[in-house]
């Protein structure tokens, strides 16, 4: 049995018009893709399929939360996700997914598997830099965060440049002023 059989949509027997599908996505879904960036997943994907005479329009919408590690402190937290993706399925002589918004499937096909599109939608809805909300508002109490603040470089405001300059530079500056005269 195929692991993603639940995500097969047989569109041949469907009437023209809109059809709604809901999928509850958890960590086991991503384990089947061998994707281990998430600690946990609790998301719902709503798929609106509109069947037309010559094509299919798919509208994916995901809402939920993904438990990931913070890039700054490595503390786990729930990252809210809310994203949409539209896909047009056309029929042609052979399979072609070169365009990210249009997929061409062979004439005579009777179903489409949407697992890969759900996977990409959830993974791409996570921000590139994942920062714990407690880091941004200062409420997170973490050993790593304390270490980072103690190792922070001194800011330009705290350092006072000395008024004394290196005499070698003074000699070089004289050369510049002598040249301009």
C-alpha positions in Angstrom: 0.0 0.0 0.0 1.3 3.4 -0.9 2.1 5.7 2.1 0.3 8.7 0.5 -2.8 6.9 -0.8 -5.0 9.1 1.5 -3.9 12.1 -0.6 -5.0 10.7 -3.9 -7.9 12.6 -5.4 -9.9 10.8 -8.1 -11.3 13.5 -10.2 -12.9 11.4 -13.0 -16.1 10.7 -11.2 -16.5 14.2 -9.8 -19.2 16.6 -11.1 -18.1 19.9 -12.4 -17.9 22.5 -9.7 -16.2 22.9 -6.3 -15.2 20.1 -4.0 -13.7 20.5 -0.5 -11.1 18.2 1.1 -9.6 18.5 4.6 -6.4 16.9 5.8 -5.1 16.8 9.3 -1.3 16.9 9.1 1.0 15.7 11.9 4.6 14.7 12.3 4.1 11.2 10.8 3.3 12.9 7.5 6.7 14.5 7.4 8.4 11.3 8.7 7.2 9.6 5.5 9.1 12.3 3.6 12.1 11.8 5.8 12.0 15.4 6.9 13.1 15.9 10.5 13.3 19.7 10.9 10.0 19.7 12.9 9.6 18.5 16.4 5.8 18.3 16.0 3.1 19.4 13.6 -0.5 20.2 14.2 -2.0 21.7 11.0 -5.1 21.5 8.9 -4.9 21.7 5.2 -8.1 22.7 3.3 -8.1 21.9 -0.4 -10.7 23.4 -2.6 -10.8 21.6 -5.9 -12.8 23.2 -8.7 -13.4 20.9 -11.6 -13.9 22.5 -15.0 -14.3 20.9 -18.4 -10.6 21.2 -19.4 -8.7 21.7 -16.2 -8.7 21.5 -12.4 -8.0 24.4 -10.1 -6.6 23.5 -6.7 -6.5 26.0 -3.8 -4.6 24.9 -0.8 -4.8 26.7 2.6 -2.9 25.6 5.7 -3.5 26.7 9.3 -1.9 25.5 12.4 1.4 25.3 14.3 4.7 23.6 13.8 7.1 23.0 16.7 10.6 24.0 15.7 13.9 25.0 17.3 14.8 28.7 17.6 17.8 29.6 15.4 19.2 31.9 18.2 18.7 29.9 21.4 17.8 26.4 20.1 14.8 26.4 22.4 11.7 24.6 20.9 8.6 26.7 20.3 5.4 26.6 18.3 5.6 28.6 15.0 2.2 29.5 13.7 1.6 28.8 10.0 -1.0 30.3 7.8 -0.4 30.1 4.0 -2.2 29.6 0.7 -1.1 28.1 -2.6 -3.0 27.9 -5.9 -2.3 25.2 -8.5 -3.8 24.6 -12.0 -3.8 21.1 -13.3 -4.1 20.8 -17.1 -4.0 17.8 -19.4 -1.4 17.1 -22.0 0.7 14.5 -23.8 3.1 13.9 -20.8 3.6 14.9 -17.2 5.3 18.3 -16.8 5.7 20.3 -13.6 8.3 22.8 -14.8 6.0 25.7 -13.9 5.3 26.0 -10.1 1.7 27.1 -10.6 0.7 24.8 -13.5 1.0 21.0 -13.6 0.4 19.1 -16.8 -0.7 15.5 -16.4 -1.2 12.9 -19.2 -4.5 12.6 -20.9 -6.3 9.6 -19.5 -5.2 10.2 -15.9 -8.0 9.7 -13.4 -6.4 10.9 -10.1 -3.8 13.3 -8.7 -1.8 12.9 -5.5 -1.5 16.1 -3.5 0.9 15.0 -0.8 3.9 16.7 -2.3 2.1 20.0 -2.7 0.9 19.9 1.0 4.5 19.1 2.1 5.9 22.0 0.1 3.2 24.4 1.3 3.9 23.6 5.0 7.7 23.6 4.7 7.7 26.9 2.8 5.4 28.6 5.2 8.0 28.5 7.9 10.1 31.6 8.1 13.7 31.3 6.9 15.0 32.6 10.3 13.1 31.1 13.2 13.2 33.2 16.3 11.4 32.3 19.5 8.8 34.9 20.5 10.4 35.2 23.9 13.7 36.4 22.3 11.9 39.2 20.5 10.0 40.5 23.5 12.7 39.7 26.1 10.6 37.2 28.2 12.6 34.1 27.4 14.9 33.0 30.2 17.6 30.8 28.6 21.2 29.9 29.5 22.2 30.3 25.8 20.6 33.7 25.6 22.5 34.9 28.7 25.7 33.6 27.3 25.1 35.5 24.0 24.4 38.7 25.9 27.7 38.4 27.9 29.7 37.6 24.8 28.1 40.5 22.8 30.7 42.9 21.3 31.0 46.2 23.0 28.8 48.8 21.2 30.3 51.9 19.7 28.5 54.0 22.4 30.3 52.4 25.2 33.8 52.7 23.8 35.5 56.1 23.8 38.1 56.5 21.2 41.3 57.8 22.7 42.4 61.3 21.8 45.9 60.2 21.5 46.9 59.0 18.0 49.7 56.8 16.9 52.7 59.0 16.0 53.2 57.0 12.9 49.9 58.1 11.5 50.7 61.7 12.3 53.8 61.4 10.2 51.7 60.0 7.3 49.1 62.8 7.7 51.9 65.3 7.4 52.8 63.8 4.0 49.3 64.3 2.8 49.2 67.9 3.9 52.6 68.6 2.5 51.5 67.2 -0.9 48.5 69.5 -1.1 50.5 72.6 -0.5 
